[in-house]
Amino acid sequence: MAALYAFSKLVDDWGDTNAQSSDVNQAIDWHNWIDACGNGSVNPTHSSPFPMGTLPDACSSIQLALANTIDRFAIAKQHLHEIVDGVAFDLTNPFSIEDREQLDRYCYLVASAVGLACLSIWEGNQPEVHPAAIDCGRAFQLTNILRDIKEDRERGRIYVPLDLLVAHDVDIERWRSGQTSGDWQAALLTMVERAREAYRSGWHVYAALDNDGQRMFSLMWHTYRQLLERVASDLDAVWVRRVRLTRFEKTTLYLKHAFTPWYRSWSKGEIDD
């Protein structure tokens, strides 16, 4: 998980570093970097696809760890390539999502692909689980989109589908400048409901995982789910800051998952629901 997270973070940092560029040629370097991890062997390359050669040592170390992880858990490289494609999709400036179909595709690339890779590590990689894993990734990413509206707007990015905003009489240019218009709350609440539906479907991943995977998945699911409800309870906040859980809330979630009887009882309630 550490290797997979480090890879995802490194690729995400690459996307943020190039946020003002429409040149996505480096995506090819990232795809080659993934392929260099080898099939059944570890053959890392020491060349770095990171901009201007930044973090070459980190790239090499992460690549070595990732190669081992791929081989050990039989992770499909396709999902790693999809993560790169999703971040490369972000490099258009100004960036915007046109409709729900495009949004679902974007969420799949940057979030669901990570979840599908995790299934192999958590010993839950059965084909019948994939739809729920894809939905769970969509739920997580929709939550990220809703909490990061201010930050994304400042980077010239709009992830709330334009057709949804237009349907609620939201002026796109005013949105880009940080001004509200039309029934923007209704547009965001539509996104909230889509996320809630995806959370309900995504929870079905839980039963397919091993014990360690269940604990990690449940912690992530409940953390993001609670964050979504925090956003829904105060939509105005997304225009002024990045919405977060309090330290107390995060500590409570951790403790609930640290003690097995409490965690099992709590999670069983989600399954029964």
C-alpha positions in Angstrom: 0.0 0.0 0.0 2.9 2.3 0.8 4.4 1.7 -2.7 1.1 2.2 -4.4 0.3 5.4 -2.5 3.8 6.8 -3.2 3.4 6.2 -6.9 -0.1 7.8 -7.0 1.2 10.8 -5.0 4.2 11.2 -7.3 2.0 11.2 -10.4 -0.5 13.6 -8.7 2.4 16.0 -7.9 3.5 15.8 -11.5 0.0 16.9 -12.6 -0.1 19.8 -10.1 3.4 20.9 -11.1 2.2 21.1 -14.7 -1.2 22.6 -13.9 -0.6 25.6 -16.2 0.7 23.6 -19.1 -1.2 21.8 -21.9 1.9 19.8 -22.8 1.1 16.2 -21.8 4.1 14.6 -23.6 5.5 13.6 -20.2 2.6 11.2 -19.8 4.4 8.9 -22.3 7.5 9.0 -20.0 5.3 7.9 -17.1 3.8 5.0 -19.1 7.3 3.9 -20.0 8.3 4.2 -16.4 5.5 1.9 -15.4 6.3 -0.6 -18.1 10.0 -0.7 -16.9 8.8 -2.3 -13.7 9.0 -5.6 -15.5 6.8 -8.6 -15.7 7.9 -11.2 -13.1 11.2 -9.3 -12.6 12.3 -6.0 -11.3 14.0 -3.9 -14.0 13.7 -0.3 -12.8 15.0 2.6 -14.9 16.7 5.4 -13.2 15.5 8.1 -15.6 12.8 10.3 -14.1 9.7 11.5 -15.9 9.2 14.1 -13.2 9.5 17.7 -14.5 13.1 19.0 -14.8 14.5 15.9 -13.2 13.0 16.7 -9.8 13.1 13.9 -7.2 15.1 11.4 -9.3 16.1 9.4 -6.2 12.5 9.2 -5.0 11.3 8.1 -8.5 13.9 5.3 -8.6 13.1 4.1 -5.1 9.4 4.2 -5.6 9.7 2.4 -8.9 11.7 -0.4 -7.3 9.1 -0.8 -4.5 6.2 -0.6 -7.0 7.8 -3.3 -9.2 8.0 -5.6 -6.2 4.4 -4.8 -5.3 3.1 -5.5 -8.8 4.9 -8.9 -8.9 4.0 -9.9 -5.4 0.2 -9.1 -5.7 -0.3 -9.6 -9.4 -1.6 -6.0 -9.9 -2.7 -5.3 -13.4 -0.5 -2.5 -14.8 -3.5 -1.3 -16.7 -4.8 0.4 -13.6 -1.5 2.2 -13.1 -1.6 3.4 -16.7 -5.1 4.6 -16.1 -4.0 6.7 -13.1 -1.5 8.5 -15.4 -4.2 9.0 -18.0 -6.4 10.6 -15.4 -3.8 13.0 -14.2 -2.8 13.9 -17.8 -6.5 14.7 -18.4 -6.1 17.4 -15.7 -3.4 19.3 -17.7 -5.8 21.1 -20.0 -6.1 24.7 -19.0 -8.6 26.1 -18.3 -10.0 22.7 -17.4 -13.6 21.8 -17.1 -15.9 18.7 -17.1 -18.7 18.9 -19.7 -21.2 16.3 -18.4 -21.8 13.4 -16.1 -20.4 10.9 -18.5 -17.1 12.7 -18.7 -17.1 13.1 -14.9 -17.6 9.4 -14.4 -14.8 8.6 -16.8 -12.5 11.1 -15.0 -13.4 9.6 -11.5 -12.7 6.1 -12.8 -9.2 7.1 -14.0 -8.0 9.0 -11.0 -9.8 7.1 -8.2 -11.5 3.9 -9.2 -8.3 2.6 -10.9 -6.5 3.0 -7.6 -9.2 1.0 -5.8 -9.0 -1.8 -8.4 -5.3 -2.0 -7.8 -5.9 -2.1 -4.0 -8.2 -5.1 -4.4 -5.2 -7.2 -5.4 -3.3 -6.2 -2.2 -6.4 -6.7 0.0 -7.1 -10.2 -1.5 -10.5 -9.1 -2.9 -9.8 -9.0 -6.6 -12.9 -10.9 -7.8 -14.6 -9.6 -11.0 -18.0 -9.4 -9.3 -16.5 -6.9 -6.8 -15.2 -4.5 -9.5 -18.5 -2.6 -10.1 -18.7 -1.8 -6.4 -15.0 -0.8 -6.3 -15.5 1.5 -9.2 -18.5 3.1 -7.5 -16.5 3.5 -4.3 -13.7 5.3 -6.1 -16.3 7.6 -7.7 -17.7 8.4 -4.3 -14.3 9.3 -2.9 -13.5 11.5 -5.9 -16.9 13.3 -5.9 -16.2 14.1 -2.2 -12.8 15.5 -3.2 -14.3 17.6 -5.9 -16.9 19.1 -3.6 -14.5 19.9 -0.8 -11.8 21.4 -3.1 -14.0 23.8 -5.1 -12.1 26.9 -4.0 -8.7 25.4 -4.6 -9.6 24.0 -8.0 -11.3 27.2 -9.1 -8.0 29.1 -8.3 -6.2 26.6 -10.6 -8.6 27.2 -13.4 -10.4 23.9 -12.9 -14.1 23.1 -12.7 -15.0 19.5 -11.9 -18.7 20.1 -11.4 -20.2 19.3 -14.8 -20.9 22.4 -16.8 -24.3 21.1 -18.0 -25.3 20.6 -14.4 -24.3 24.2 -13.6 -26.1 25.6 -16.7 -29.2 23.6 -15.8 -29.3 25.5 -12.5 -28.7 28.9 -14.1 -25.1 29.2 -12.8 -23.0 31.7 -14.7 -19.7 29.8 -15.6 -17.6 32.9 -15.8 -18.8 34.1 -12.4 -18.0 30.7 -11.0 -14.5 30.9 -12.4 -14.0 34.3 -10.6 -15.3 32.9 -7.3 -18.8 34.4 -7.4 -22.0 32.5 -6.9 -25.0 32.8 -9.1 -28.2 30.9 -9.9 -29.2 27.9 -7.8 -25.6 26.7 -7.3 -26.6 25.0 -4.0 -29.0 22.7 -5.9 -26.2 21.8 -8.4 -23.8 20.8 -5.6 -26.6 18.9 -3.7 -27.1 16.9 -6.9 -23.4 15.9 -6.7 -23.8 15.1 -3.0 -26.7 12.7 -3.8 -24.7 11.0 -6.6 -21.9 10.5 -4.1 -24.2 9.1 -1.5 -25.5 6.6 -4.0 -22.0 5.6 -4.9 -21.1 5.2 -1.3 -24.0 2.8 -0.7 -23.0 0.7 -3.7 -19.2 0.9 -2.9 -19.7 -0.5 0.6 -20.3 -3.9 -0.9 -16.5 -4.1 -1.5 -16.1 -4.7 2.3 -17.3 -8.3 2.4 -14.9 -9.4 -0.3 -11.7 -8.3 1.5 -9.4 -10.0 3.9 -9.4 -8.9 7.6 -6.7 -6.3 7.2 -8.2 -5.0 4.0 -11.6 -4.7 5.7 -10.2 -2.5 8.5 -8.4 -0.2 6.1 -11.3 0.0 3.6 -13.8 0.7 6.4 -11.6 3.5 7.8 -11.3 5.1 4.4 -14.9 4.7 3.5 -16.2 6.2 6.8 -13.7 9.1 6.7 -14.7 10.1 3.2 -18.4 9.5 3.9 -18.2 11.8 7.0 -16.4 14.4 5.0 -19.1 14.4 2.4 -21.7 15.0 5.0 -19.6 17.9 6.4 -19.6 19.5 3.0 -23.4 18.9 2.6 -24.1 20.6 5.9 -22.3 23.8 5.0 -22.1 24.4 1.3 -21.0 28.0 1.7 -17.8 26.8 3.2 -16.5 25.3 0.0 -16.0 28.8 -1.4 -13.7 30.0 1.4 -11.7 27.0 2.4 -10.9 23.3 2.0 -13.4 21.5 4.1 -11.8 19.1 6.6 -12.8 16.9 9.5 -11.7 18.1 12.9 -8.9 16.4 14.8 -11.5 15.0 17.2 -13.5 13.5 14.4 -10.5 11.9 12.8 -9.3 10.5 16.2 -12.7 9.0 16.9 -12.7 7.3 13.5 -9.3 5.9 14.2 -10.2 4.6 17.6 -13.3 2.9 16.3 -11.1 1.0 13.9 -8.3 0.3 16.4 -10.4 -1.8 18.7 -11.6 -4.9 16.9 -15.0 -5.6 18.7 -16.1 -2.0 18.4 -15.0 -1.8 14.7 -16.7 -5.2 13.8 -20.0 -4.2 15.4 -20.0 -0.8 13.8 -19.1 -2.2 10.3 -21.7 -4.9 10.6 -24.3 -2.2 10.9 -23.2 -0.8 7.6 -23.5 -4.3 6.0 -27.0 -4.8 7.4 -28.0 -1.4 6.1 
